[in-house]
Amino acid sequence: MFLSRLQIKKNFFSGSVLILSLWMVALLSTIVITLGYGIRQKVSLVVRLEEKRRLSCLIDAGIRKAIDFLKKQECVGYIGLNDKLINNPLDFKDMDFGQDRVSFANSVWDDVEKDFINCYGLIDESRKLNINTTTLPTLKRFFILLGLDELKADEIASSVIDWRDTDDLLSSPNSAEDTYYRFLESAYEAKDSNFEILEELLLVRGMDRDIFFKAKDYLTVYGNGRVNINTTSRIVLLALGLSEDLVDKIITFRAGKDGALGTADDNVFKNIEEIIPRLSKNFELNSIEIEQMNSVAERYLTVDSDFFTIKATAQPKGTERKLTVTAVVDKSGKILRWEES
């Protein structure tokens, strides 16, 4: 009986040691796995941070190269869609940097093909409507062209005017001044000054993210308000008050013999005075169209630009990861805005 009890104790002790050993092994395994996971996470974070640092350096170099290219261009007084600054795949499509590449691709609506195309180069800010100078009728036409009804278009257009002007008078019964914004849940006041960035539009009465997304590529805060007839879009020309027939003639003329925009044979207006004579050589212009063209050209048009957007994207080859920087520069190469995404 005594031996049996000793054996039982011995077996119990051995079993306890075994269980304790297994428990310790399990605990140590858990600790090792946890530490290993943490180390892998830290290593992955370090790799990602290093990758971002490398891509940031590449983008910075790419944008500096684009600025140098801009500064070296001969100033001829006019810019078209076929200009080396605007569409130049040779210099701006894919810069190869071993394991990475940098591209300056811009998705642009082609008014001839009726579809988006990729252009490689800088974006002419003068192809857009300047929300700091554009008139109420032009803004209202623009938002109607985006698909808004007349009441909504008037609400946003007049609110844009009242956001930037210095008085507290309403431009329209549908508009908004301080008294409207003060009663919002997150109260604020109208700026009573120029827009500094396009995103300020989201503070304006009637504007939402869907409308902003449709409008943003046609609008700018840079320049003197004149629109480059050589690079602007059909929708902007219509918003300025030109008829559909006249706008179609301008677009067709710009496309040249091959009927494609942004190619070598594009026609480019070299000054405002030659717009009507050159159009008249290719199309029959009636008196109303000539009057329209003269009026709009005198007040709103130019053939050149002083501000450009540079959009550079760096991406490791074979991955979906990428880093994009959008910079706005003037013709001298001075950087006015730098946004990373």
N, C-alpha and C positions, 0 to 999 in steps of 0.2 A: 504494500500500500504506500509506504514511504517513498520508494523508488518511483512509483507511478506518479506520485505528486511532484517529485523533483523533475520527472520527465515532462510533466505537464507544464511546470513553470518554465523549464528550459525551452520547450516548444513555443510557449506563449511569448517568452522573451525574444526568441529567434523571429517569430512572426511579427512582433512589434518593431524589431529592428528592420525587418524587410519592408514593412509598411512605411516606416519612417524614411527609409532609404528611397523607396519609390516616390514618396511624397516630396522629398528633397530634390530628386531627379526631375520630377514634374515641375517643381517650383523653379529650379535652375533653368530648365528648358524654356519655361514661360518668360523668365527674365532675359534669357539669351535671345529668344524670338522678338521680345519687345525692344530690346536694345538694338537688335539687327534691323527691325523695322524703322526705329528712330534714326539709326545711322543712314539707312537707305533714303529716308525722307530728307535728311540733311544733305546727303550727297546730291540727291535730285534737285534740291533747292539751290545748292551751290552751282550745279550745272546750269540750271535755268537762269540764275543771276548772271553767270558768266556769259551765257548765250545772249541775254538781253544787253549786257554791256557791250558785247562784240557787235550786235546788230545796231545799237545806238551809235557806235563809232562809225560803222559803215554808212548809216543814214546821214550822219553829220558830214562825212566826207562826200557823199553823193550830192547833198544839197549845196555844199560849197562848190562842187564841180559845176552844178547847174547855174549857180550864181556867177561863176567865172565865165561860163558860156554866154550868159545874158550880157555881162559887161563887155565882152569882146565883140558882140554883134554891132555891125555898122548901123548907125542911126539914119534910116532913110525916110522917116516921117510917116510910115504906114506899116501895118501888120495884117496879114491875112491868115486863113486857116492852113495854108501851105507853107507858112513861114517855118524856118528851122527851129524857132523857139517853141512853136505850138505843136507840130507833128513831125518828129524826127526819130524814127525807130533806131536808126544807126547809132545815135548817141545816147538815147534815153530808154530803149526797150528793156534790155536785160544786161546789167553790168555784172560780170562774172567775178566773184571773189573766192574761188576755190569751193569751199563747202557752203557758201552763201551766195545770194544774188540780190541785187537792188534794181527795182524797176520804177519807172515814172509813168505808169499807165493811168489814164483818165477815161472813165466811161462817159461818152458824150453822145447826146441825141443827134442823129443825122437827119436833117430835114429833107434830104433827097431820098434816102433809103427807108425812112420812117422806122428807124430802129436804132438801138444803142450800138456804138462802135468804140473801139479803143484807140485813143490818140496817145502818143508818147512824147511828152514834153511838158511845157508850162501851160497853165490856164490863164487866159487873158481876162483880167477882172473887168475890163471895159466892155466885155460882151454882155454884162449884166446891168440890171436896173439898180441904181444907187438909192437905197431907202431913205437916205438923208436929204435927197434933193428931188426925188421923183414926185410929180404932182398928184393930187387926189384923183383926177380922171384917169390918169395912166395906171395908178395902182388899182383902181376899181376895175378897169378893163383887164388888167393882169390876173386878178383873182377870179374874175368870171371865166377867163380863158383856162384857168386851172380846174374849172368844173364847179365852182361855187355859184349859188344862186345870187341874184342881184342884191338882195337884202344882206346876206352874209358878206358878200364882197364889199359892200358899202360900209358895213360895221368894221371890218378889219382895216380897210384902206383909210377911212376917216380917223380911226383910232391910232393908226401909225402917224398920221399928220399931227394929231393932238398930243401924242407922246413926245414928239420932238420939238414942237413949237413952244414958245415961252409964255403964251397967254393961257387963260383958263376958259376960253370960249370954245364951244363945241363946233367942229367942222360939219357935223351932221347930227340929226336926232339919234342916230344909232351909235354915235361915237362915245368916247369916255375921256373924262378928265379926273382930277384928284378926287372929286366927290364919289366917283364910281369905285376907284381902287381902294379908298379908305374903308369901305364897308365889306371888303372881301375878308374871308376867314384869316388869311395871312395878309394883313393890310400893308399897303405901300402907296406911294404917290407917283404920278406921271413924271418922267425924267426931266421934261422941259429942256432937252438938249439932244444933240445928235446921238444916234446909235453908235456904239463903239464896237460891238460884235453882233453878228446876226442872231445869236441865241437870245438877245434881248427881246426879240419879237415874241417869244413865248410869254412875256409879261403883258403883252398888249391884248386888249379886250377882243375876244372872238377867235384868237389864234390858239390852235392846239397842235400836238406833235404830228398828227397826220398831215395837216395843212402845211405846217412848217417843212416837213420832209419833202413835200411836192414843190414847195416854193424856193427852198434854200439855194439850189443850183442856178437860179435865175437872178439872185439878189446879191448885192455887195454893200460894203460900207466904205469902200476905197474909191478914190478918184474924184473928178469934178462933176460927175453926173452925166457926162456925155457918153453915148454908147457907140462902140466901134461897129460900123455897118459891115465891115469885112469879116467879122468873127461872130457877131451876135446871132441869136436863134430866131426862128420864125415867130415864136410866141412873144418875144420882146419887141420885135418890129410891129406886130399887131397891137401890142399894148401901147406903143407910142402913138398909135392912131392911124397907121397906114392900112389901106384896104387889103383884103386877101389877095386880089389879083396883082396888086403892085408888089406885095411881099413875095408872091410866087415868082414874079419876074426878077426880083433882086436875087433870090436864092438860085434860080436857074442860071442867071448871069454869072454869079460867083462860082458855080460848079464847073464852068468851062465846057469845052467840047466833049470831054469824056463823061460828063453828067455826074461826076463824083466830087464831093467836097473834100478839101484837104490834099489834093493831088497837084502835081507840077503845073498843070495847065489851068489852074484856077485863075479867074479874073479878080483883080484886086483894085479897088478904088484908091488912088494915090492922094486925092484931096477931095473935099466936099464939093467944090465947084464942078468937078467932072462927073458927078453921079448922074445927073439928068442927061447930059450929052451922050455918055457911054451907054446908058440904058436905052436911049432913043435910037441908037444905031442898031440895036438888037431886037427891040420891041416897039410896038406902037403905043405911045403914051397919050392918053386923052388929057384934056385941060384940067379935069378934076385931079387926076393922078399927079400931074406936074405941080399943081398948087399944093397938094398934100406933101409931096416930096420936098418942095422948097421950104414949106413951113416947118416940117419935122427936122429937116437937115439943119436949118438955121438955128433951131433951139436945142436940139437933142443929140445930134450925131457928130462923130469924129471918125478918123480912119486909123488912129494909132492908140497906144496904151502906155500908161506909166506905172501900172501895177500888175503883178502876176502872182498866181498861187503855184507853189511847187509841192506836189504830193509825192513823197518817196516811200516805197515799201521795201523793207529788207526781210528776207525769208531764208531759213536754212533749206537747202535742197532736199527734196523728198519728204518734207513735213508740211503740215497745215499751219504751223505756228508762224506768226509774222509780226512785225512791228512797223507801224505807219506813222509818219510825221507829216503834217501839213503846215507849210510855212508860206506867209505872204511877204513879198518883197517889192520894193520899188525898182525903177529902172536902173538906179545906181547900185543896186544890190543890197541895200539896207533892209534888214529883217524887221518887219513890223509885227508879225505874229508867229508863234511857234506852238503847235498843238500836237501832242503825242497820243496815239491810240493803239 
